[in-house]
Structure formats: C-alpha cells, structure tokens
C-alpha cells in the first residue's frame, strides 16, 4: 500500500490527513484509535481523516512518520464487521438507472444486490454511510433535479456510491428501493448502525 500522505493543521489539536484513497482511510481509522494515544475523535472522509486530540493534548511532532508506519505495516487487519440488510427494489428511479446504464431493470437489481459493500465514510446526515464496492457498470451520475424530500430508508445510488437514507431529507441520488432497518438511533450506545469499514450485504425481498 502506498504511504503517500499529507498533513494539514486544523486548529491547535487537530490534523487533517490527506491519503491516496479510501482503502488507506479505512485502515487508518482502525489503526489510529489503537496506536495513537490521546485521540478524542477520528472522522473519515473519502480520502481524508481528521484526527482530533483530547483537550490539553496536541499532535505529536513525529505524527507523519507514525502514520506512514501504520499505513505501510503488513500486519493482518481485523476482519470487518458484516451487516446484512433486507431491501426491496421498489424505487421510482429503477427504470431511469437501467436506461442510463444500458441494461434492464432486472439486471440492475441483480448487479446491485450481488455486490458486497464497505462503508467508506459517513457524512451528509447522521448515520448516512457512503457504501463503496458496487458494480463498476452501475455508476449513473446524480439526478439533474434533486428531490426536496427523500423518505427515510430509501436505497439510493449515485456514481460509485450507494447509500440508505437514515432519515428523511433532500437528496439528489437515484432511488432504487427501500429498507426498514433503523440506521441511526440516539438511544443506542453506538447510534450509527453502519460505521467506517463495516461490510454491508443486501438481501432482496425483506419484509
């Protein structure tokens, strides 16, 4: 794995780490909490990780060397947590996605459901997980006209990302289907069901 990375200060106790890709992000998110002392928060983006230290602590002066060692290490990464979600391909944009990708709606469903996804990062809204690893033939651009309201539980697709909307919100992604799982709940010890690095499998025909 490449160890190319760039560090940018973000205040007195935070550093934004720019990385060569999301695989490096996922590796660093796991390793940072285990190997770097004093972290208060680790926030992943597609190719960045924001490291925030606890009040009264500051990033170590040799941070870049430490991160490079983490990313170049060859130790076996822990097996990612896998969550299976029951979904229905009943979304209003299924036909439009099929047309854009030059395939039948049935083929879109088959290809989309067959992939094994991994959460690259969270953003946009609490619990909104950006899923990577989909079929490369299923990468339609965002809708020309975003919707003012996308229902909670909508299974959506845009470019290389898939997602399930945890709450109702505006959105410009194509809606392929729906899911009844509660993806974000403040009453849980870990409110977000899906976290960076979680592996996600889609099961068609959920009740």
N, C-alpha and C positions, 0 to 999 in steps of 0.2 A: 504494500500500500504506500502511496506517495505520502511524504511528510511535509509537503509544501503547505505553509500556513502563514497567516499574517495576523498580528495582534494590534488592536486599536484600543487605547484607553477610553473608558466610558464612565467618567467621574473618578472619584478618589479610590473607590473599592470595587470597581467593575472593569472587566476587559471583554471586548468583542473579538472572538476568534474567527477568522475567515478561513475556510477549509476548501479542499479541492472537490468536494462532492458530499452527497448525503450519507454515503456509507461511512465516511470519516466522522460526520456529525453523530451518527448513531453510536459509533464506537466510543467517541469522546464523552458523550452523555453518560454512558455506563461507567467508564473508567474514571472520569473526573470525580464523581462522588466517592469512589473507593480510594483514590490515590492522591487527591489534593485536599489538604486539611483546611478547615475553616470556611467552606463554601456555604452560603446561605441559600443560593438559588442557581440553577442551571437551566437556561432557556434555549431551546433548539430552534433554528430556522432551517431552510432548505440546505444552505451551505455555510451557516454561521452558528456559533454557540456563544451565548452571553454568560459569562461566569461572574457571579456576584458574591463577594465575601461578606462575612458577618460584620456588624458594626464594630469598629475598633481594630479591624484587621485589614491588611492590604495585600494585593497580589505579590507573590514572591518575585524577586529580581531575576531569577532563572526560570521563569514560567515557560518561556518559549522552548527551552531545552527540555523541560519536563513534559510538555505536551508532545513534542516531537518524539520523545522516547515512548510515550504511551501509544502514539499512532503507528510507530514502526515495530512495536512489540509483536511477537508471533505467538503469544500465549493464546490458548483456546478461549474464545469469547463464550460467555454463558449462553445456554440455549434460550432463545427469546420466548417470552410468554405467548401462547397462541389462544386466540378467542374466535369461536365460530359464531357468526351472526346469521339468523334466519332473515331472508329477504324475499320480497316479491317484485318481479319485474313488471310493474304495472304503471310506470311513469309516463307522463304526457309527451316526453321528448324521445321516446324509444325509436319511433319511426324516423324522426329527423336525424338522429345519430346514425341509424342504419343507412340512410341516404348519403350522409356526409362521408361515411366510411366505405361506401360501395359494397354493402353486404345486406343480407336480410335481417329483420328484427330477431329472428330465431338465432342467427349466427352471432349477433351482438350479445344476446343473453348467454349463449354458450361460452363465448370467449371471455366475457366479463366475469362470469361466475367461476370459470376454471382457474383464474389466476389466484396466486397466494400473495396477499399484500403485506406490506410492512409500513408501520406508521413512521413517516419521515420526520414529522414535527407537528406541533399544534399551533393554531393561530386563528385569526379572524373572529372567533367567538369562543367562549369557554367550552372545552371539550371537543372542539372541531378539529378532527385529526386528518391530516393530509396523507392519503394512502398511496404508496408507490409500489411498482412491480406489476402493473397491469399490462395487458396485451399491447405491443407497440403499434398494432394496426387499429387500435381504438384510442385515438387521440384527437377528437374533434376540438376546435377552438371554443372559447366561451361563447355564449349566446350573444347575438348582436344587441338584444334588448333585455337587460336584467329584469327579473321579477321583483315587484315590491315586497312580496311575501312568499317565502318558500316554507312549506309545512315542516314541522319537526319530524325527523325520521326519514326524510327524503334521501334516497340513494342517488348520488349525483356524480357527474363526470365532466372534466374539462381538461384538455391537453393530457399531460401524463399523470394527472391526479384523479383519484376517486375519493369520495367522502360521503359521510352520512351526517346530515344536519342535526346537531343535538337539540336545537331549539328553533322555533320559527324565526325567520329573519329574511331580509332581502338577499338576493343571490342571482348570479349570472351563469350558473352551471346548468348543464343539461340534466334533467330529472329522468332517471332510468327506472326507478322503483321506490320501494319503501321498506322500512324496518321498524319493528316495535321496541327494540332494545332501548333502555334508558342509558344514554351515553354520558350524561353529566348530572350529578346529584350531590348537592352540598351536604346532605345528611350522611354520605359515605365517608370513611376515613380517607380514601383517595377518590375525590369527586369525579374525575375523568376516568371512564371505563377504559379508554384507549390512551396509551402513553407512548412516547417516542421509543421505537424499537419493537413494539408489540406486533406480532404476526396476526393477520386477520384472514379468516376463511369465510366465504359467503356460501350459505346453504339455501338453495332455491326452494320456495314453497312454504316459508314459515307461516304459521297460523296467525 
